[in-house]
Amino acid sequence: MSETAFCYHCRQHHPKTEMRQIETKAGKRWRCIRSIEATRQGQAAREAYGRQVSEMNKSEAQSRARLAKPIVV
């Protein structure tokens, strides 16, 4: 069995030691402790964490798009 799990909140793989299973409407899902702690803080901290995760996702998507573009000679 894999030693990592996918965090549905920040959409990254983390070691299972850094994860917790959360009960949602759709069933049990893995969520990283970092994202759980971020939601327990104030609104400003939650928004800062959300912006950080969004920026990571955006840069990853841009990187994938650059790799997927065909090279025109």
C-alpha atoms as one frame of an Amber mdcrd trajectory, in Angstrom:
protein
   0.000   0.000   0.000   1.196   3.516  -0.792   2.743   5.572   1.991   1.270
   8.774   0.559  -2.285  10.010   0.188  -3.894  12.701  -1.967  -5.187  15.745
  -0.094  -8.505  16.789  -1.629  -8.076  20.291  -0.191  -4.651  21.310  -1.527
  -4.605  18.671  -4.302  -1.138  17.313  -3.497   0.253  14.013  -2.277   1.580
  13.952   1.293   2.966  11.208   3.544   0.121   9.530   5.430   1.720  10.609
   8.713   0.853  14.210   7.716  -2.744  13.327   6.809  -6.081  12.717   8.530
  -9.222  11.094   7.154 -12.165  13.489   7.202 -15.810  12.446   6.903 -17.567
  14.422   4.142 -20.945  14.148   2.424 -19.251  12.103  -0.308 -17.570   9.763
   2.199 -14.161   9.642   3.829 -11.394  11.727   2.260  -7.782  12.425   3.131
  -6.794  15.950   4.155  -3.372  17.216   5.227  -2.873  18.483   8.766  -1.515
  21.760   7.381  -4.807  22.538   5.623  -6.832  21.521   8.690  -4.783  23.848
  10.907  -5.093  26.674   8.371  -8.895  26.503   8.528  -8.849  26.739  12.336
  -7.095  30.105  12.207  -8.662  33.446  11.391 -10.142  34.443   8.061  -6.997
  36.298   6.967  -4.853  33.194   7.536  -7.350  31.016   5.636  -7.350  33.426
   2.706  -3.536  33.580   2.690  -3.343  29.779   2.687  -5.907  29.618  -0.130
  -3.939  32.121  -2.211  -0.748  30.122  -1.638  -2.392  26.861  -2.739  -3.979
  28.585  -5.754  -0.601  29.984  -6.807   1.015  26.535  -6.538  -1.777  24.988
  -8.608  -1.553  27.770 -11.209   2.212  27.419 -11.630   1.894  23.632 -11.916
  -0.812  23.990 -14.592   1.303  26.501 -16.535   4.278  24.159 -16.377   2.193
  21.282 -17.707   0.825  23.494 -20.492   4.351  24.477 -21.570   5.395  20.820
 -21.677   2.300  19.864 -23.684   2.824  22.481 -26.416   4.284  21.035 -29.605
   7.602  22.477 -30.714   7.220  24.332 -34.020  10.368  24.520 -36.122
